[in-house]
Each structure stands twice: as C-alpha cells, then as structure tokens.
Amino acid sequence: MRYVMGVDSGGTKYLVRAQTLKGENIAQLQGPPAAHYSMTMEQAALRVRENIDACLAKFGGKREDCECLVVGTTGLDQPEDQETVEQLYRGLFNCPSICVNDAVVAHHAVTGGVGALVIAGTGSVAYGRNSAGQEARCGGWPPVIFGDEGSGTWISLHAISHLSRVLDGRLPADALSERVAQRLGVRRGEDLVAVCIDIENKRWTNPGLSAVVDQTASDECESAMAILYDAANHTVALADSIITRLTLYKEEPFIVGAWGSAIAKSPLHFARFSEALRDKYPNVQVRISEKDAAEGACEMARGYLRRHEKAL
C-alpha cells in the first residue's frame, strides 16, 4: 500500500500518522519524545526509528511504499538546526523527507497553508504564510526577557506574581491567590521564594497554573480574568504582526488559527482573541483546528506530491 507519513515531534510527545494518497487514515501512534535538543543524537535517532517502526507495525507498512515524509519538529529555529534534524531522518525512507518547524505543520492543519496561526501552549509563537508563498514568524522569545507572551508559562508567572503581591499585603487575598498558593504549597513568603529559585534554576515543573487561572476566571474572579485579558492582548498582537507583514487582510477571507491549550482550551482567552481580531478585520475567520499537527504534515506531504507531479 502506497502511503504518506506525517510527524509532529514535540517536547513531550511524538505523534506519527500514516495516510493513503487520498487522505484516509491508516494508522497513528503517540510515542515518547525524540527532541534533538534534550538528548544525544544517538538517543534521538533511536527514538525516531522506534516510533516510526511502531506505527508501521500497526498496518504492516513497508518503508519502500512511503511516497513522502513530512516532519514538524520543535527546536528547528536556526539554519544549523535544519541539518541536525534532517540527520535524524536521513536514510529512514527512500522517498522525499521534508523537515520543518512544528509551527508550520500546525499552521497547515488549521489554515490549509494560507493564513496566520498563534500557538500558545507552554510557550507562544506566531507563524503565517500568504497566497504568494511569503512567510513570517514572530514571538517565541524566552520568558526571562518577558517573551512567550500569552502562553501557559506567561500566565503561570503572572499568577505567581499576583500571589506575591497578596503575600506583601499590597492586594487583598482572593480566589486566585488562594488556589495558586494551594497548588504550589505556599503558606508564607519563604515558600514562594523557594519556588522562584526553582524557576530560575530550571528545576520547576509547572503544576498547571494556567488551568487554575482559567478555572478561577470562570468563577468571575477579577484578577484571574485580568490576566487572561492581558494574555489575549498579547496573542492578538502576535497575530496582528503576521497579518500586517504578510498583508493577509487583503485575502478574502483570511484565516487565523489558535493552537495550544493556553488559548484553544481557554474559553475567555479565545473569546477575547477572536473578538479583537474580528473587530479589526471583518473578513477574518478565527478557528481552532479540528485536526492534529501530524494530519497537517500528511496534507503537506500530499501537496508536495501534487506539485511534483505538475513539475514532471
């Protein structure tokens, strides 16, 4: 059976799909991550092969029957990253293998290839492509310089900052400070300082504070709502930068996608994001994807094959 394969290689999971040349799902597998920046190349290459082989085993797929592989991976940001990632997939198949940043395959899943996408998960970034094939990207800067605006990390840090002001007596205790303190196990200032030291030393595992803010905002806690309103202002600014630079507003209509739990699973964040964009651009369609990024990668693979056939 001839097929295409799409991969979404993230920091916490590895999702791979196989589809027919007509777009029918054959098999999918979610395996352990294979991020080249958090393990040795040998370890990452082994993970890649194990995940690919496990997916192939689900339908008895043969490597020689793969027509195209598209991989979207986190950590592909600089030109030197391209060679590193391509090395992981070199020799796996004899077909064309295309490696891109994971934002590109997510973008395709939402927009079909033309439009803008804001990703607000652990971090945040915006990416876009117009009908002329021009691309733009912004965001993704480290939180230490107040980057990753509107992301889960950004929201969590603002929730902790709110708690610090309550502990200082500068703000009255409220539902948000109580829930954040409970989640972190913070009872006094010294406890919060210990949390901050862990954050600075990168020993801190985010305990889901973005979800705590969402839950508290749904109870109409003003401080939680304010954090999410501010997060939406930032994600709108990320989208607007892409829209403006690529003149997407001239497309009729144009699509802006929202991706990642901090926006797509946050009713208030997404509602404010959508409302602000629609107020400014009447011809915009704001969407949350119904497809995963590996499906987007498979679509890109079929698109490559169609273009290749036309070239021939």
N, C-alpha and C positions, 0 to 999 in steps of 0.2 A: 504494500500500500504506500503510495506516494503521500508525503505529508510535509508540513512546515512546523517549526518549533519556535515557541516564544518563551523567554525567560525574564522574570522580574527578580533580580538579585539584590536584596536589601540587607540592612544591617542586622535584622532579627529573623529573617526567613528567606527561603529560596523557593520561588514558585515557578514551576515549569509546566507548559501546556503543549500538547501536540494536537494539530487540527488538520483536517483534509484540505485539499487545494480549493474546496468550495466553502470552507469556513466552518465545517462541522467539528465539534469537539470529539476527540478520540480518547485522550487521557490527560490527566493532570496529577501533579504531585507537589506537595509542600514539604520541603526538607529543611535541614539545618543550613544556616547562612554560609556563604563562601566569599566573604568580603576580603579582598586582597590587602586592605589596609589594616586589618585586625588580626591577621595570621600570616604565617610564612607562605610563599608562593607554592611550595610543595603541598602544604596543608590545604590551601585554597583549590589547587588543581585537583587534588584527591576528592574534595567535597563536590566540586563541579561534576566530575566523572560519576561519582556515586549517585548524585541526584538525577543526572541525565539518564544513567543506566536504569535507575529505579522507575523512571517514567516510561522508558522504552519497554521495560519488562511488563508493564501493565497491559500493553496491547501487542506484544511480540514484535515491536518495531525494529526494523533493521536500519543501521546507520546509513547504508548506501541509498536508502529510499528517501532520505531527507532532502528536500529541494532548497530550503533556505532556513537559516537560524538567525533570529534577531534577539539580542541580549540587551536588556536595560539594567544598568547596574549603578548602585550608589558608589560614590568615590571616583567617578570619571569626570573630573573637572578641568584638568590641565592637559596640554598635548602629551606630556610624558605619561599620563595615566592611560592613554589610548593603547600604547604598545604593551603596557603591563597587563591590561585586561584582555587584549587580543591574544596575548601569550597563553592565557588560561584556556582559551577555546581553540587554539590552533591545533589542527590535526584531529579534532573530535569528529568532524564530518568532512566530506569532500565537496560539499555544497558551499555557496557563499555564506559567510558568517559575519554579521554586522553587529558591532558593539557600540552602544550609545549610553548617555546618561539616563538614569531611570526616569527622570522627568519627561524625557522625550516619548517613551512608550506610554507613560500615564497620560500625557497630552494627547496622544493619538487615540487612546481608549475613550477619552471624553469628547474630543473635538473632531475626530476623523482626520486630523492633520492640519487643519487651519483654525486658528483662534488662540486664545490665551488660557493658561492654566496656573492657578495658585495652589501650591502644595503647602499645607500647614499641618504637619504631623509633629514628630519630635522637634524638627526644625522647620524652616519655611524657605520657599524659593518660588519664583515665578518664571515661566517659560512660555514662549509663543512663537508662532510661525504664521506668516500671511500667505495669500494665494500666489504671490510672486516667488515664494520659496525663501524669503528672508526670515532669519531667526533672531531672537533676542532673549536674554536671560537677565534676571536681577535677583538680589537677595541672597540668602544663604550664608551671611557673614556670622562669625561666632558670637554667642551671647555676651562674651567678655567685652565686646565693643557695642553692646546693645543691638546685636543683629538677631536673626531668626525671628523677626517681628511677627507677632500674632500666632506663633507656634505653641505647641504644648509646653515646651521649655520656657518660653517667654511668659506664658500665662502662669505657670507654676512659680516662677521667680517673682512675679508681681503679687501673687497670693502670699508668698513668704514675706515680701516687703510690707504688705498690709498687716500681717501678724506682728512684724517688728514695731510698727507704729502703735499698735494696740498695747504691746508689752511696755512701750515707752510711756503710755498714758496720753499720747497725742491724739488718739482716736478711741472712741468707745468700743468695747467688745461687741461683736455681732456674730451672726450665724457663720459667716465665712471664717473669721478668726478662730472661732471655737472648733469648727470642723477641720481646719488646716492644722491647728495645734494637736487635735486628737489624732489625726492621720500621721503626723510627724513624731508624736510622743513628746511634744514640747510643753513644759509646765512653767518654765522660767527663762530668763534671758540667756543663761549659760547653756541651756539646751539648744536654743536657736543658734548660738554662736558655733556650737559643735556641728550642727547641720551645715552651716555656711562654710566651715573649714572643710567638711567632706566634699561640698560642691566645688570649692576652689582646687582641691587635690584630686578631683575627678573620681572620688570613691563613692559618690552619691548615686543611688538608683532612684529615679523619680517614682514616687509611690502613687502616681495617678492624680496629682493635684489638679490637672486640667479638668478631669471629670468631676472633681469636688467643686470646682468653680462653676461648672455647668449645672450641677445639681442644685447648688445654692442659689444660682441666678434664677433657676426655675421656681424657687420659693420667693422670688422678688426681693432678694437681698440686694440693696443698692450698691454696696461695694463690689460684689461679685458681678453684677450687671455692668458696672462701670469698667471693670477690667475687660469684659468681653466686648463692650462697645469700642474701647480703645484698640483691642485686638483687631476688630473689624476695620477700623480706620486704617490700620497698618496694612492689612491684607488687600484692602481696596487700593491703597497707594501702590502696592506691588503690581496689582493687575493693571492699574492705570498707566504705569510706566511702560509696560509691554504694549498696551493698546495704543498709546501715543507714538511710541518709537516705530511701531510697525504699521501705523495708520489703519488699524483694524476697524476703526469706526466707519471707514469707507466701504467695508464689506456689508452686503445686505442679505440676511442679517449676519452678525458675527457671534461666536460662542466664547463664553468664559466659563471654564470649569473650576470646580472646587474639589480638592483632593486632600485626604488626611483627616484623622479623627478630630483634630482641634478645630476644624471648620466644618467638615462634612457631617460630623456626628454631633455638632453643637447647634441646636435649633436657633438660639439667639445670635450667635456669631454668623451663621449662614444667612439668617434673615436680614441682618443689618448689612452684610456684604452685598447681598442681592439687591436690596432696596437702594443702596447708594449707587450701585452701578446702573441700575435701571433709571434712576433719576437723571443721571448724567448722559446715558446713552440709550435712547428709546429703542434702538434696533438691536440691543444686546439680548442674547439668550443665556441665562445663567443656569448651569447644570451641575448635578452631582452624577458621577459616572455610574452606569449600571453594569459596567464591565470591569474586570481587574486588569492590571498592567500587563500581565502575560498575554491576555487576549489582545490588547493593543499591539504587543510585539508580534503576535501571529498575523494581525492585519497588516502591519508594516512589511512582514515577510512576503505576504501575497502581493502587496503593492509593488515590492521590488521585482517579483517575478513578472507581473504585468508590464512594468516598464521595460524590463529586459526583453520580453517578447516583442514589444514595439520596436526596440532598438535593432533587433535582428531583422 
